[in-house]
Amino acid sequence: MTPLQPPRVVAAERVSTLNKADLAETVRSFHGGMTGAEALRIVDTIFRSAADGLATGSSLRIRRFGSLEVRSRRPRRGGDPRTGRVFVTAAHRTPFFRPARGLLESLQN
């Protein structure tokens, strides 16, 4: 029995941005009997689960890729340089991505 090879990203050669449809096509091509609609449903489920987890305060960690977490930002003072008007931005939560060492190393090669 031979070990599974990672799927080859199909669309990376023809476009500079990899989108959800490209990921679904990669899933479909790796799993022979799957339709495009089934592959898209799998990719949608993964992203929906990740978004729901982040919204509830969980973090997402994918080995050799990176981690996503939600960070809270305090309110801060800002200003419009054209008018000189000073304002305060509201406190908010924002996603933060930290790449894994494996991803950083693969980008250098």
PAMINU-227516 format. One line per 10 residues: their letters; for each residue x, y, z of N, C-alpha, C, O. Coordinates in nm, 3 decimals, decimal comma. Example, Ala and Ser with C-alpha at 12.3 -4.5 7.8 and 13.67 -1.06 7.14 Angstrom:
REM PAMINU-227516
AS) 1,319:-0,569:0,780:1,230:-0,450:0,780:1,320:-0,330:0,780:1,424:-0,332:0,846 ~ 1,285:-0,225:0,708:1,367:-0,106:0,714:1,290:0,003:0,787:1,341:0,114:0,804
This chain:
REM PAMINU-227516
MTPLQPPRVV) 0,085:-0,117:0,000:0,000:0,000:0,000:0,090:0,124:0,000:0,178:0,137:0,085 ~ 0,067:0,213:-0,093:0,150:0,334:-0,103:0,086:0,446:-0,022:-0,036:0,455:-0,015 ~ 0,168:0,530:0,040:0,112:0,641:0,117:0,045:0,741:0,024:0,085:0,758:-0,091 ~ -0,058:0,806:0,076:-0,130:0,907:-0,003:-0,042:1,028:-0,024:0,023:1,077:0,068 ~ -0,040:1,075:-0,144:0,031:1,198:-0,176:-0,065:1,314:-0,158:-0,184:1,299:-0,182 ~ -0,016:1,431:-0,115:-0,107:1,545:-0,103:-0,162:1,583:-0,240:-0,092:1,571:-0,341 ~ -0,287:1,629:-0,243:-0,346:1,663:-0,372:-0,274:1,779:-0,438:-0,227:1,870:-0,370 ~ -0,264:1,774:-0,569:-0,203:1,882:-0,643:-0,308:1,989:-0,662:-0,420:1,959:-0,705 ~ -0,276:2,113:-0,631:-0,371:2,222:-0,646:-0,389:2,248:-0,794:-0,295:2,288:-0,863 ~ -0,510:2,225:-0,842:-0,538:2,230:-0,985:-0,532:2,371:-1,040:-0,475:2,394:-1,146
AAERVSTLNK) -0,589:2,466:-0,968:-0,608:2,599:-1,025:-0,491:2,694:-1,002:-0,489:2,802:-1,061 ~ -0,395:2,658:-0,921:-0,289:2,752:-0,888:-0,206:2,791:-1,010:-0,144:2,897:-1,010 ~ -0,205:2,709:-1,112:-0,125:2,739:-1,231:-0,193:2,840:-1,323:-0,125:2,908:-1,400 ~ -0,326:2,850:-1,317:-0,394:2,936:-1,413:-0,441:3,068:-1,355:-0,469:3,161:-1,430 ~ -0,450:3,080:-1,224:-0,492:3,206:-1,162:-0,398:3,239:-1,048:-0,332:3,151:-0,992 ~ -0,393:3,366:-1,013:-0,304:3,406:-0,904:-0,375:3,400:-0,769:-0,309:3,403:-0,665 ~ -0,507:3,393:-0,767:-0,584:3,385:-0,644:-0,659:3,253:-0,640:-0,731:3,219:-0,735 ~ -0,644:3,180:-0,533:-0,713:3,053:-0,515:-0,845:3,082:-0,444:-0,845:3,136:-0,334 ~ -0,958:3,047:-0,507:-1,086:3,075:-0,445:-1,156:2,945:-0,404:-1,102:2,836:-0,421 ~ -1,278:2,958:-0,352:-1,351:2,843:-0,299:-1,381:2,741:-0,408:-1,374:2,621:-0,382
ADLAETVRSF) -1,413:2,785:-0,527:-1,441:2,693:-0,637:-1,315:2,614:-0,675:-1,323:2,496:-0,708 ~ -1,199:2,680:-0,670:-1,073:2,612:-0,699:-1,043:2,505:-0,594:-0,997:2,396:-0,627 ~ -1,070:2,537:-0,467:-1,050:2,438:-0,361:-1,144:2,319:-0,380:-1,104:2,204:-0,360 ~ -1,269:2,346:-0,417:-1,365:2,238:-0,440:-1,320:2,151:-0,558:-1,334:2,029:-0,552 ~ -1,266:2,211:-0,661:-1,217:2,133:-0,776:-1,098:2,046:-0,734:-1,086:1,934:-0,782 ~ -1,012:2,096:-0,647:-0,900:2,017:-0,598:-0,950:1,898:-0,517:-0,899:1,787:-0,531 ~ -1,051:1,920:-0,432:-1,111:1,811:-0,354:-1,173:1,709:-0,448:-1,153:1,589:-0,431 ~ -1,248:1,756:-0,548:-1,314:1,666:-0,642:-1,213:1,583:-0,721:-1,235:1,463:-0,740 ~ -1,105:1,643:-0,766:-1,006:1,570:-0,845:-0,929:1,468:-0,761:-0,882:1,367:-0,814 ~ -0,915:1,494:-0,632:-0,844:1,402:-0,544:-0,930:1,281:-0,510:-0,878:1,170:-0,494
HGGMTGAEAL) -1,061:1,301:-0,500:-1,156:1,192:-0,469:-1,236:1,162:-0,594:-1,333:1,231:-0,624 ~ -1,196:1,060:-0,668:-1,246:1,028:-0,800:-1,396:1,028:-0,822:-1,441:1,088:-0,919 ~ -1,476:0,964:-0,738:-1,618:0,949:-0,764:-1,704:1,063:-0,715:-1,827:1,049:-0,711 ~ -1,646:1,173:-0,679:-1,721:1,284:-0,621:-1,761:1,385:-0,728:-1,685:1,412:-0,821 ~ -1,882:1,438:-0,714:-1,926:1,542:-0,808:-1,875:1,678:-0,760:-1,831:1,694:-0,647 ~ -1,883:1,774:-0,850:-1,841:1,909:-0,814:-1,928:1,969:-0,705:-1,878:2,041:-0,618 ~ -2,058:1,939:-0,708:-2,150:1,991:-0,606:-2,118:1,933:-0,469:-2,125:2,004:-0,369 ~ -2,084:1,805:-0,465:-2,048:1,742:-0,337:-1,919:1,803:-0,281:-1,909:1,830:-0,162 ~ -1,823:1,825:-0,368:-1,696:1,884:-0,325:-1,717:2,026:-0,274:-1,658:2,065:-0,173 ~ -1,801:2,102:-0,342:-1,830:2,239:-0,299:-1,901:2,239:-0,164:-1,876:2,326:-0,080
RIVDTIFRSA) -1,990:2,142:-0,142:-2,059:2,130:-0,014:-1,960:2,101:0,099:-1,975:2,153:0,210 ~ -1,859:2,018:0,072:-1,757:1,988:0,172:-1,677:2,113:0,206:-1,655:2,143:0,323 ~ -1,633:2,186:0,104:-1,556:2,308:0,127:-1,641:2,411:0,202:-1,591:2,476:0,294 ~ -1,768:2,426:0,164:-1,858:2,518:0,235:-1,872:2,480:0,382:-1,870:2,566:0,470 ~ -1,885:2,350:0,408:-1,900:2,302:0,546:-1,777:2,335:0,629:-1,788:2,374:0,745 ~ -1,660:2,318:0,570:-1,535:2,348:0,642:-1,529:2,496:0,677:-1,500:2,531:0,791 ~ -1,556:2,583:0,581:-1,549:2,727:0,608:-1,659:2,772:0,703:-1,635:2,859:0,788 ~ -1,779:2,716:0,690:-1,888:2,753:0,781:-1,856:2,711:0,924:-1,882:2,786:1,019 ~ -1,799:2,591:0,940:-1,760:2,544:1,074:-1,652:2,633:1,134:-1,656:2,665:1,252 ~ -1,555:2,672:1,052:-1,448:2,760:1,099:-1,505:2,895:1,141:-1,469:2,946:1,247
ADGLATGSSL) -1,591:2,953:1,062:-1,650:3,083:1,093:-1,736:3,076:1,219:-1,732:3,166:1,303 ~ -1,815:2,968:1,233:-1,898:2,952:1,352:-1,812:2,937:1,477:-1,843:2,994:1,582 ~ -1,705:2,863:1,467:-1,615:2,846:1,581:-1,549:2,976:1,622:-1,541:3,007:1,741 ~ -1,503:3,053:1,524:-1,441:3,182:1,554:-1,542:3,277:1,617:-1,508:3,354:1,707 ~ -1,667:3,273:1,570:-1,770:3,362:1,622:-1,803:3,331:1,768:-1,845:3,420:1,842 ~ -1,783:3,206:1,809:-1,813:3,168:1,947:-1,690:3,178:2,038:-1,697:3,142:2,155 ~ -1,578:3,226:1,984:-1,460:3,246:2,065:-1,355:3,137:2,056:-1,251:3,147:2,121 ~ -1,379:3,035:1,978:-1,280:2,929:1,960:-1,172:2,975:1,863:-1,192:3,068:1,785 ~ -1,058:2,908:1,868:-0,955:2,936:1,768:-0,947:2,816:1,674:-0,990:2,706:1,708 ~ -0,892:2,839:1,558:-0,879:2,735:1,457:-0,730:2,713:1,434:-0,658:2,806:1,401
RIRRFGSLEV) -0,685:2,590:1,452:-0,544:2,557:1,432:-0,532:2,443:1,332:-0,588:2,335:1,352 ~ -0,459:2,469:1,225:-0,436:2,368:1,122:-0,285:2,348:1,115:-0,210:2,438:1,080 ~ -0,244:2,228:1,148:-0,103:2,196:1,153:-0,034:2,222:1,020:-0,090:2,190:0,915 ~ 0,084:2,280:1,022:0,167:2,316:0,908:0,106:2,425:0,821:0,161:2,458:0,716 ~ -0,009:2,482:0,861:-0,068:2,593:0,788:-0,070:2,718:0,875:-0,013:2,820:0,838 ~ -0,137:2,709:0,990:-0,141:2,823:1,079:-0,261:2,820:1,169:-0,335:2,722:1,174 ~ -0,281:2,929:1,242:-0,394:2,937:1,333:-0,467:3,069:1,313:-0,407:3,172:1,281 ~ -0,596:3,064:1,333:-0,683:3,181:1,327:-0,745:3,198:1,464:-0,792:3,101:1,524 ~ -0,747:3,319:1,512:-0,814:3,347:1,638:-0,876:3,485:1,627:-0,843:3,564:1,538 ~ -0,966:3,514:1,720:-1,030:3,645:1,724:-0,965:3,725:1,835:-0,953:3,677:1,948
RSRRPRRGGD) -0,924:3,845:1,803:-0,864:3,934:1,902:-0,954:4,056:1,922:-1,018:4,105:1,829 ~ -0,957:4,102:2,045:-1,036:4,221:2,078:-0,947:4,344:2,066:-0,834:4,345:2,114 ~ -0,998:4,445:2,003:-0,927:4,572:1,988:-0,995:4,677:2,074:-1,118:4,689:2,075 ~ -0,915:4,753:2,147:-0,969:4,860:2,232:-1,011:4,977:2,145:-0,967:4,991:2,031 ~ -1,096:5,063:2,201:-1,127:5,186:2,128:-1,000:5,272:2,120:-0,918:5,269:2,211 ~ -0,986:5,348:2,014:-0,869:5,434:2,002:-0,908:5,566:1,937:-1,010:5,577:1,869 ~ -0,824:5,664:1,959:-0,848:5,795:1,900:-0,789:5,799:1,761:-0,681:5,746:1,736 ~ -0,860:5,861:1,672:-0,812:5,880:1,536:-0,842:6,021:1,493:-0,903:6,098:1,567 ~ -0,800:6,055:1,374:-0,826:6,189:1,326:-0,827:6,195:1,174:-0,761:6,115:1,107 ~ -0,900:6,288:1,123:-0,906:6,312:0,979:-0,803:6,420:0,949:-0,822:6,535:0,988
PRTGRVFVTA) -0,693:6,387:0,879:-0,589:6,486:0,855:-0,635:6,603:0,768:-0,579:6,712:0,777 ~ -0,735:6,582:0,685:-0,783:6,687:0,597:-0,860:6,793:0,674:-0,843:6,913:0,651 ~ -0,948:6,747:0,767:-1,032:6,843:0,839:-0,982:6,870:0,980:-1,021:6,970:1,041 ~ -0,897:6,783:1,031:-0,848:6,799:1,167:-0,945:6,748:1,271:-0,919:6,759:1,391 ~ -1,057:6,691:1,228:-1,158:6,640:1,321:-1,104:6,516:1,392:-1,049:6,427:1,328 ~ -1,119:6,510:1,523:-1,074:6,397:1,605:-1,196:6,311:1,637:-1,303:6,362:1,667 ~ -1,178:6,181:1,630:-1,288:6,090:1,662:-1,232:5,967:1,734:-1,111:5,945:1,736 ~ -1,320:5,889:1,793:-1,283:5,767:1,863:-1,344:5,650:1,789:-1,464:5,646:1,765 ~ -1,260:5,553:1,753:-1,312:5,432:1,690:-1,363:5,340:1,800:-1,307:5,337:1,909 ~ -1,467:5,267:1,771:-1,528:5,177:1,869:-1,441:5,054:1,891:-1,362:5,015:1,804
AHRTPFFRPA) -1,455:4,993:2,007:-1,390:4,865:2,033:-1,452:4,762:1,939:-1,571:4,767:1,910 ~ -1,370:4,669:1,893:-1,422:4,568:1,801:-1,339:4,441:1,810:-1,231:4,440:1,869 ~ -1,391:4,335:1,751:-1,319:4,209:1,743:-1,276:4,188:1,599:-1,350:4,222:1,507 ~ -1,157:4,133:1,580:-1,105:4,114:1,445:-1,032:3,980:1,436:-0,970:3,936:1,533 ~ -1,038:3,914:1,320:-0,965:3,788:1,305:-0,815:3,814:1,292:-0,773:3,915:1,236 ~ -0,735:3,722:1,344:-0,590:3,733:1,338:-0,534:3,598:1,292:-0,567:3,495:1,350 ~ -0,450:3,600:1,189:-0,389:3,477:1,136:-0,242:3,473:1,173:-0,170:3,571:1,154 ~ -0,199:3,360:1,226:-0,058:3,340:1,257:-0,011:3,220:1,175:-0,054:3,107:1,201 ~ 0,076:3,241:1,078:0,122:3,129:0,994:0,209:3,033:1,074:0,284:3,073:1,163 ~ 0,198:2,905:1,041:0,280:2,802:1,104:0,420:2,804:1,044:0,442:2,854:0,934
RGLLESLQN) 0,514:2,749:1,117:0,653:2,745:1,070:0,661:2,670:0,936:0,735:2,710:0,846 ~ 0,584:2,560:0,923:0,586:2,484:0,798:0,544:2,566:0,678:0,602:2,554:0,570 ~ 0,442:2,650:0,696:0,396:2,737:0,587:0,503:2,841:0,554:0,534:2,864:0,438 ~ 0,560:2,901:0,657:0,664:3,003:0,634:0,783:2,943:0,562:0,840:3,006:0,473 ~ 0,822:2,820:0,600:0,935:2,756:0,534:0,904:2,721:0,390:0,991:2,733:0,304 ~ 0,780:2,677:0,362:0,745:2,642:0,225:0,742:2,765:0,135:0,766:2,754:0,014 ~ 0,713:2,881:0,191:0,714:3,005:0,111:0,855:3,049:0,076:0,874:3,119:-0,023 ~ 0,954:3,008:0,155:1,093:3,047:0,129:1,160:2,958:0,026:1,264:2,995:-0,029 ~ 1,103:2,842:-0,001:1,165:2,749:-0,098:1,110:2,764:-0,236:1,152:2,692:-0,328
